[in-house]
Amino acid sequence: MEIKFERFHLQSDLRSPLKGFEMISVPTEVRIDPLTKRRSRIITWGLPSQGKFDFSKMAEESKECFFCPDNVLQKTPQFLKEIVPEGRICIGRAVGFPNLNPVGSYGSVVVLCPEHFLHLNQFTPEIYEEGLSVAIEIIQRTMAFDPDTRYWQISQNFLHPGGSTILHPHLQVIGDPIPTNEMEWLLDASSSYTQRNGTLYWKDLTQIEKGLGKRYITPIKNVHWFVSFAPIGFNEVCGSVEGHGSITTLGKEEIASLAKGIVSTLKYYYEKDLNSFNFSITSISGETHHQLLIRIISRTPLQPYYLNDYTSFEVLQSELTANIIPEELCREIRPYFP
Ligand SMILES: [Zn+2]
């Protein structure tokens, strides 16, 4: 196996006004992802928490939105009759329909629950089980109509820092006949890994991380939950679903495992006074080197004098930063998982 955990230690020396202008050294670590070779910068300082943000006014002012129970079956778009004759897909309390403002070939929204707003500790595994089941049904029916649509993302953008204008919890389900940048990087790198080693990268990574024990959180059924060696966002938690490349082949137990991992991660974020997050599930059919992957990251929380976490470093230098040492995050988040 050729998985290498490469890192560079950088150090900045300066005379600090906080210590009478004595010299201090501030370390930074640059880590290289073993698969994609993408660099991440791990900073060892963070801004202190400002406590929990009071969402009551914002939730009150924005309620009765298009996703609220009185409107969701009246004012949201319907699927083409050839794809979903009944117009929308409802499972439990989740409702799926096309996105009025799509960004690709097939864009859908899944409203997760009737509640207009939930704190991160109020999301339950059932909410995600139903939401993901609707997403899977959308993907299956769309692929039956258009089999070339092999590349899918199931994502959640929660609150304004995560890129959502609507408070009401919802998923985005996006399918295209071409991959995103991230999908292409993952596919290219994992395919050349298999050519060189004769094995599946994700299988090897799981085995190594389990053995090291520093970043492997826990398995839930056949979903391996871990913290990446070189995260591409704050408080990043990943889940890799053994034996599946596409979400369409998951059974009930595997969907429940994904839901449990998401909810466990959100509970940890809540305890840390975080409130905004993104996740994305990368689901690709017909690629033997790919393994279904979910990546969850926190965003800087919504708060007075909100600070965006994407600076020139991320948007213009393509170098992503993380503000907690991955091994420390793994140690802290483990008790939140079943
Ligand atoms: Zn609403």
Residues whose N, C-alpha, C, O or C-beta is under 5 A from the ligand:
A	BS01	ZN	E64 C65 F67 C68 H116 H168
